[in-house]
Every structure is written in structure tokens, then in C-alpha cells.
Amino acid sequence: MAEESEDARKSHSAAHRAARRWANYFNYFTLRAPSDLELLYFTLACLSITLILWLCYIIRWGNKVQPFSEQAIDKCARVSSLSALQLYYSYVLTSRPVVIAGGARGWPAMDRWQHDSYLRERVGDASVRVNVWNETRGFGFKSISWWTTFPEFLDVYSSKRHWRTIQSPSLSHSLTPGVLSHQSSWPPGELSFYLNLQNLTADPDQGFVYKYLSGDFQVPWFSTWLFLDQVNFWMGGPRDVTSQLHYDGGINLLAQISGTKRFLLLPPSAAPYLYLNFSSPTPNFSPIDIESPDVDRYPEYAKVSKPIECLVEPGDVLHVPAKWFHQVHSSGRNVAVNFWFLYPSRFRVLWMSLVSKLGYQVA
């Protein structure tokens, strides 16, 4: 009994000391005002714990959404308005195409770019690359590149003229080596021209075109969360033309200014059946015309589901998910500008999500 009493005494003594210690801590922090340094440490500790918990939430939640999750998509979504939050979480992360109706309707380009005289005055004698062909299957199919001036392009692009009647030394030089000697691949006929100015923000030879026209358009406001990589300018017509089936590595937002485009889209899962040639200079292009596929020549294409069709009219903006294959049919005088974006970092997603959760508007 004596030993038990001694143990009990020691236990009570330890408990008493612990209680006094916690009481001293309580009195220390409550009976006097904490110093500025203590408040700073306490605030930093709280913020650190909050940040760690939020990071864990974002990482765990983000892993549930795969960038190229194949969903049962049988048609192109069309919405009248879209926030940056909705675009990123509902369409970019889930890899779904969507048309934002009227997304570019307020741009000055919607009026100014309807007139060649305005573009001629603004762009001047810029050196431009033009794709030239004489079939409705154009860019990427049987086209050549013609380097000329922007005014000369404007002089010929809208006229249905036989290539032998166009008095252009630069065009004749471009046609002679690759086309005129191969009449079977390029039979005599009317020419079509399509202007393709890419990477206007970085190319030193074409950057000034972006400089002169940038006041007429703007990066879509609902792309706030994305990192802009390139800006591309497209112009052609009046003949209808169809581009070759291909994919782009980045996120694509295309704004239609004049004319219409009809996109036929296939998801990345279709790649094994599209006969891509990874040893060619253009491994992202497929030889298959998905408007009228030749299944006898390309039998594997029969395993591909029906393409998704998206109609883009003047003032609309189309989101083409990264690595989605698209074949584009352009009708009428056709002017468009598109933006290629990179995926944002996880930290940027975290920050923008936090700002949105706190109730601030993310445009």
C-alpha cells in the first residue's frame, strides 16, 4: 500500500505541474498584450497552415480531372456567355469544344476588317506568306507557299482568275519549280489564296502586322487563366476551301471576323487510326479527308467515331481543346484571328481558385 500511495502521489504531482505550466502559458498570452513579433509569427503560422491545406485540396481535386478525359461528346456546345472560371474548369480541363456566341462581337475589327481598303492602309507593304492552290481542298493538301506583299495579296485573293493570267513575277517563280512541271498534280484552273500569318507576337518579320492591327482586337477576356503563346491572322476567299485534318499542341481560341468556318473535330484518342506520319515534317497532319473518307485506302478510319461539327459565325469564338484534330471548311470572304495558349501552372490555378472562392470576380 505504501508503494501505491507513493505512485499516486507522484502522479498527482506530475499532473499538478502540467496544469500549472498550462496555466502559466494561458496567463502569459491573456494577461498581457502580445508583442508585434508574436503577432507576426502567429499570423504567418495561420497562413502557412491554410496554404498547405488549400494545396492539398487543389492537388487532390485536380488529379480527379484529366486534361484529355474522353467524355461522351456528340455535339459542339454553344453558350452565350462564359467566365474564365467556367472556360477553364468546364471546357479546358475536361477537353471539350465550345462556341462562345458573340465572344468577339464588340471588337472594332468586326467592322474595320470588312474593308480591304482599311487593311491595306494599316498593314502597308508587309511581306506575307500566302498559301496558293486551285482546288477546294486547300491548306495542307496541295498548296504551295507564295511570299509576296500584302497589297499584292489583296489584289488577287478575291478574284477568280486562271493562274496563267496573273502577272506576278514572284508568283510565277513560286509556281514554276513545284507546280508547273507537274501538271498532273496541279491542272490548269482558277487559283485560291489564303493568307496565314502565324506567331505575330514573336516573329520579327511579321510582328509589326500585329502592332498595326492589335488595336482592332483583343485577347478574349475569358482566357484570363491561360498563358498566351501565339496570335495568328487568317484571310482568304471568296472560294470555299477546306484545310487538311491536323491537330495543334496548345489550347486554341479562334475568333471569326468575316465569313463562316465549319470545324469537324476528332478527339486525341482517334490518333492511332488517322495514319499520321511521324517521320514527315508535319507529323500532326493526317492524309484523310474526313468529309468524304476513303475507307478502302484507310480502313483503320472505320474505327473512328463520327466527327463533332462546330459552326463558327462572325463574332463567335471557338475553343478547340489541345491536341484535338480539326478539319476546317471556310466559306466566303474569310477573316479570322486565333490565339494559342499554354496550360497554366498549378500555382496559378491555386491562386485563381482562391481568389474566386473568396468572392472576387475573375474575368
Buried (B, 14 or more C-beta within 10 A) or exposed (E): EEEEEEEEEEEEEEEEEEEEEEEEEEEEEEEEEEEEEEEEEEEEEEEEEEEEEBEEEBEEEBEEEEBBEEEEBEEBBBBEEBBBBBBBBBBBBBBBBBBBBBBBEEBEBBEBBBEBEBBBEBBEEBEBBBBBBBBEBBBBBBBBEBEBBBBBBBBBBBEEEEBEEBEBEEBBEBBEEEBEEEEEEBEEEEBBBBBBBBBBBEBEEBEBBBEBBBEBBBBBEBBBBBBBBBBBBBBBBBBBBBBBBBBBEBBBBBBBBBBBBBBBBBBBEBBEBBEBEEEEEEEBBBBBBBEEBEEEEBEEBEEBEEBBEBBBEBBBBBBBBBBBBBBBBBBBBBBBBBBBBBBBEEEEBBBBBBEBEEEEEBE
